[in-house]
Amino acid sequence: MLRIVSVILVAGAVMIFTFNLVEWYGTKNAIPRFCKDPDGSVQRVREILTKTNPVGEGVKRPYIVAAKLIFLLPQHDQEDVDAYIFRLQQHLAVECRW
């Protein structure tokens, strides 16, 4: 019984550490990368959410990077695109200020 409890405690500690590490990485490393061109990133996110083929025949990398922003700051349930874009702009404004 003690062995099972210790395994559960270790697994829980590892999970908590992992979640905290991912959150730290998102706020300290990943989000600040978008500060070079926050308006362009937000515009590409809008295109990804509203167009069926946002890239067309163009370069795909900027859209892949913008999709990462959607992953880091996901859209809430029942949140329309305009409200999400506004929330995304506000978040980037806070994170990108010097």
C-alpha positions as CSV (number, residue, x, y, z in Angstrom):
1,M,0.0,0.0,0.0
2,L,2.8,2.4,0.9
3,R,4.5,1.6,-2.5
4,I,1.3,2.5,-4.4
5,V,0.9,5.8,-2.5
6,S,4.5,6.7,-3.1
7,V,4.2,6.0,-6.8
8,I,1.1,8.1,-7.0
9,L,2.8,11.0,-5.2
10,V,5.8,10.8,-7.4
11,A,3.7,10.7,-10.6
12,G,1.7,13.7,-9.3
13,A,4.8,15.7,-8.5
14,V,6.2,15.0,-12.0
15,M,2.9,16.1,-13.6
16,I,2.8,19.3,-11.6
17,F,6.4,20.0,-12.4
18,T,5.8,19.4,-16.1
19,F,2.7,21.7,-16.2
20,N,4.6,24.4,-14.5
21,L,7.5,24.1,-16.8
22,V,5.3,24.3,-19.9
23,E,3.5,27.4,-18.5
24,W,6.9,29.0,-17.7
25,Y,8.2,28.2,-21.2
26,G,5.0,29.6,-22.8
27,T,5.3,32.9,-20.9
28,K,9.0,33.4,-20.9
29,N,10.2,32.0,-24.2
30,A,7.4,31.3,-26.7
31,I,5.1,34.3,-26.3
32,P,7.9,37.0,-26.4
33,R,8.9,35.7,-29.9
34,F,5.7,37.2,-31.2
35,C,6.7,40.7,-29.9
36,K,8.8,41.3,-33.1
37,D,5.6,41.7,-35.1
38,P,2.5,41.3,-32.9
39,D,0.1,42.9,-35.4
40,G,1.3,40.6,-38.2
41,S,0.9,37.6,-36.0
42,V,-2.6,38.6,-34.9
43,Q,-3.6,39.2,-38.5
44,R,-2.3,35.8,-39.5
45,V,-4.3,34.2,-36.6
46,R,-7.4,36.0,-37.9
47,E,-6.8,34.6,-41.4
48,I,-6.3,31.1,-40.0
49,L,-9.6,31.2,-38.1
50,T,-11.7,32.8,-40.9
51,K,-10.3,31.6,-44.2
52,T,-10.4,28.1,-45.6
53,N,-7.0,28.4,-47.2
54,P,-5.2,31.3,-45.5
55,V,-1.8,30.6,-47.0
56,G,-2.8,30.1,-50.6
57,E,0.4,29.6,-52.6
58,G,2.5,31.8,-50.3
59,V,5.1,31.0,-47.7
60,K,3.6,28.7,-45.0
61,R,6.1,29.3,-42.1
62,P,4.5,32.6,-40.8
63,Y,1.1,30.8,-40.6
64,I,2.6,27.8,-38.8
65,V,4.2,30.2,-36.3
66,A,0.8,32.0,-35.9
67,A,-0.9,28.7,-35.3
68,K,1.5,28.1,-32.4
69,L,0.1,31.3,-30.9
70,I,-3.4,29.8,-31.1
71,F,-2.1,26.8,-29.2
72,L,-0.4,28.9,-26.5
73,L,-3.5,31.1,-26.0
74,P,-6.5,29.0,-27.1
75,Q,-9.9,30.4,-28.0
76,H,-12.5,29.9,-25.3
77,D,-15.7,27.9,-25.9
78,Q,-18.4,29.9,-27.6
79,E,-15.9,32.9,-28.0
80,D,-16.3,34.5,-31.4
81,V,-13.3,35.4,-33.5
82,D,-13.5,39.2,-32.8
83,A,-13.5,38.7,-29.1
84,Y,-10.7,36.2,-29.3
85,I,-8.6,38.5,-31.5
86,F,-9.2,41.4,-29.0
87,R,-8.1,39.1,-26.1
88,L,-5.1,38.0,-28.1
89,Q,-4.1,41.6,-28.8
90,Q,-4.5,42.5,-25.1
91,H,-2.4,39.6,-24.0
92,L,0.4,40.4,-26.5
93,A,0.3,44.1,-25.5
94,V,0.9,43.0,-21.8
95,E,3.6,40.5,-22.7
96,C,5.4,42.7,-25.2
97,R,5.7,45.9,-23.3
98,W,9.2,46.8,-22.2
